[in-house]
């Protein structure tokens, strides 16, 4: 039996993000993946601003951004646009890049920090005990067993971990047959994500920046034949009907059909077992938020597991469900509403959709809120009564003396940001000083604000103690 702090099942973006966080914090972690080799397929295509911020805070964004194209917004309904250029982020765009680039980056990151990734492993059993979890799995060399303090299921929509702990996956089928394709367009639209829908079909185009585009197409005619594989001619036909042109569609290098469901587990935690990403929630591809939400699930859970393994109160782990389940529900509802708008059939409904969206996107407050939700930078967590109004909000890339916040966070751990003119303090966490005006902040490892106020009051110390193992154990990797 092999012993580690955490077993992560699934080596996709969510699993490797989590493994990287745990390894960065000095915890032993084994990632068990059923596929013997990384998948060459790229179901996801877009990395949103908040996810790029997360990657930047670990020194990874500069390695990913050059692999894709930055789309400054979305073109909807033949002219209406959701612009991202005013996002309060260093990344005011949607990065269109194949998922395999994200997979490779996060797996390499996890391995670089000491995580072990074991492929060709099919998990067959979980036994929870008072002091840990025993994981049994089949491999090419026979059965292997791991014991861990905690297990995380990051094994996708058909999660074995979810089934083994008995978590239901309630929801519904949204659309029976959607086709993904990567195609070369000889006469492409301008470099922006483009979406349109007509009576019986819709099409979505996202530029990879090298002449290739990710296409997402749906045709009502095939809803009752979900096993139908669309031909290249049928994909072209949907483009012409939805967009008015096929944009000179040439070679299709990859094509896949899938069913779109709306589902979410009622509990993200079952004892010592947790679910992240598609194992916990699945929704329509509208907005491209699935992979992004899963990566942010993992960042939220990763630092909490590391803290509890270091001696923090185990009740901290309950905040993972409390914070991330509402986010999953929000994404499920918003993406589902978008798909339903795109599949409206009556003429009057389609006209109201196009006029209503165009009108709303001319309102600055609506546009800012929609862009914040779509990109993730507008998502906040609930604060407790008496907390400063900034608690639960994302800190952003604050300017600091000698650098910026995301750079300062690259070794993990909490970050205490002092006011511009504050007296120096002796703290068990990394300390920096802001260059702009504003209160002192205690920033969590995932970039959200845990405390705000006057650093001279010292009240941040109780928050550090509550969210970690106390001053003696906080930030053990600090130089």
LINFEN-V310682 format. One record per pair of residues at least 12 apart in sequence whose ideal C-beta (glycine too) atoms are under 6 Angstrom apart, sorted by sequence separation. I is the first residue (numbers start at 1). J is the second residue. D is the distance in whole Angstrom. If there is no record, write none. Layout:
BEGIN
<<I:J:D> <I:J:D>>
END
This chain:
BEGIN
<<19:31:5> <72:84:6> <124:136:5> <204:216:4> <268:280:5> <304:316:5> <341:353:5> <380:392:5> <451:463:4> <72:85:5> <124:137:6> <134:147:5> <193:206:5> <236:249:5> <304:317:6> <380:393:5> <416:429:5> <439:452:5> <450:463:5> <123:137:5> <124:138:6> <203:217:5> <420:434:6> <439:453:6> <122:137:6> <132:147:5> <133:148:6> <265:280:5> <414:429:4> <415:430:5> <416:431:5> <417:432:5> <418:433:5> <440:455:4> <6:22:5> <15:31:6> <121:137:5> <122:138:5> <132:148:6> <191:207:5> <202:218:5> <304:320:6> <132:149:5> <264:281:4> <277:294:3> <417:434:5> <121:139:5> <133:151:5> <201:219:5> <217:235:6> <276:294:6> <442:460:5> <120:139:6> <219:238:5> <263:282:5> <301:320:5> <11:31:5> <120:140:6> <200:220:4> <232:252:5> <277:297:6> <300:320:6> <72:93:5> <217:238:4> <261:282:5> <262:283:5> <276:297:4> <419:440:5> <442:463:6> <5:27:4> <11:33:4> <71:93:6> <276:298:5> <418:440:5> <5:28:5> <6:29:5> <7:30:5> <8:31:5> <9:32:5> <70:93:4> <71:94:5> <4:28:4> <260:284:5> <300:324:5> <408:432:5> <417:441:4> <4:29:6> <70:95:6> <71:96:6> <4:30:5> <416:442:5> <68:95:5> <69:96:5> <184:211:5> <274:301:6> <297:324:5> <68:96:5> <184:212:6> <185:213:5> <229:257:6> <415:443:4> <68:97:3> <67:97:5> <182:212:6> <183:213:6> <425:455:6> <182:214:6> <183:215:6> <400:432:4> <401:433:5> <413:445:6> <412:445:5> <422:455:5> <67:101:4> <181:215:4> <400:434:6> <401:435:6> <203:238:6> <180:216:6> <203:239:5> <398:434:6> <399:435:4> <123:160:5> <201:238:5> <399:436:6> <418:455:5> <49:87:5> <126:164:4> <179:217:5> <293:331:5> <52:91:4> <203:242:4> <49:89:4> <178:218:5> <201:241:5> <202:242:6> <203:243:6> <64:105:6> <201:242:5> <49:91:4> <63:105:6> <289:331:5> <198:241:6> <428:471:4> <198:242:6> <60:105:6> <177:222:5> <429:474:6> <196:242:5> <428:474:4> <429:475:5> <176:223:5> <196:243:6> <281:328:4> <46:94:5> <47:95:4> <287:335:5> <395:443:5> <177:226:5> <283:332:4> <286:335:5> <46:96:6> <176:226:4> <45:96:6> <179:230:5> <284:335:4> <269:321:5> <283:335:5> <284:336:6> <286:338:4> <327:379:6> <395:447:6> <268:321:4> <286:339:5> <394:447:6> <181:235:6> <394:448:6> <395:449:5> <44:99:4> <284:339:4> <42:98:4> <43:99:6> <393:449:5> <42:99:4> <268:325:6> <42:100:5> <323:381:5> <391:449:5> <188:247:5> <390:449:5> <187:247:5> <187:248:4> <185:247:4> <186:248:3> <390:452:4> <413:475:4> <185:248:6> <185:249:6> <186:250:6> <264:328:6> <388:452:4> <388:453:6> <183:249:5> <184:250:4> <184:251:5> <264:332:6> <183:252:5> <216:285:6> <262:332:6> <181:252:5> <182:253:5> <182:254:5> <181:255:4> <262:336:5> <180:256:5> <179:257:5> <177:257:6> <178:258:6> <178:260:5> <36:119:5> <176:259:6> <31:115:6> <36:120:4> <175:260:4> <29:115:5> <30:116:5> <31:117:4> <32:118:6> <33:119:5> <174:260:5> <287:374:6> <34:122:5> <173:261:6> <174:262:5> <13:102:5> <17:106:5> <20:109:5> <24:113:5> <32:121:4> <16:106:4> <20:110:4> <23:113:4> <171:261:6> <172:262:6> <16:107:5> <19:110:4> <23:114:4> <171:262:5> <23:115:4> <171:263:3> <13:106:5> <20:113:6> <16:110:5> <169:263:5> <19:115:4> <169:265:6> <167:265:5> <167:270:6> <165:270:4> <11:117:6> <165:273:5> <96:206:5> <174:284:5> <96:207:6> <96:208:6> <162:275:6> <9:123:5> <30:146:6> <75:192:5> <162:279:5> <78:196:6> <73:192:6> <74:193:5> <75:194:5> <76:195:5> <159:279:4> <71:192:5> <157:278:5> <71:193:5> <150:272:5> <151:273:5> <152:274:5> <153:275:5> <154:276:5> <156:278:5> <154:277:5> <155:279:6> <157:282:5> <153:279:5> <7:135:5> <18:152:6> <69:207:5> <7:146:5> <15:154:3> <69:208:6> <133:272:5> <14:154:4> <69:209:3> <202:342:5> <7:148:4> <6:148:5> <303:445:4> <128:271:5> <303:446:6> <1:145:5> <2:146:5> <3:147:5> <4:148:5> <5:149:5> <6:150:5> <7:151:5> <8:152:5> <9:153:5> <10:154:4> <128:272:6> <10:155:4> <197:342:4> <1:147:5> <8:154:6> <9:155:5> <199:345:6> <300:446:5> <299:446:5> <9:161:5> <150:305:6> <312:468:5> <312:469:5> <311:469:3> <310:469:4> <45:206:5> <307:468:5> <311:473:5> <310:473:5> <174:339:6> <45:214:4> <51:292:5> <46:288:4> <48:292:5> <51:295:5> <54:299:6> <44:291:4> <14:276:5> <14:277:3> <77:354:4> <80:357:5> <13:291:5> <17:295:5> <80:358:4> <27:306:5> <14:294:4> <18:298:4> <22:302:6> <77:357:6> <17:298:4> <21:302:3> <25:306:4> <80:361:5> <13:295:5> <27:309:6> <14:298:5> <18:302:5> <22:306:6> <87:371:6> <84:371:5> <87:375:6> <89:377:5> <87:377:6> <5:309:5> <90:397:5> <50:375:6> <49:375:4> <50:376:3> <48:375:5> <50:377:5> <48:376:5> <49:377:5> <57:406:4> <56:406:5> <59:410:5> <57:409:4> <58:410:6> <25:412:6> <24:412:5> <57:447:6> <26:477:6>>
END
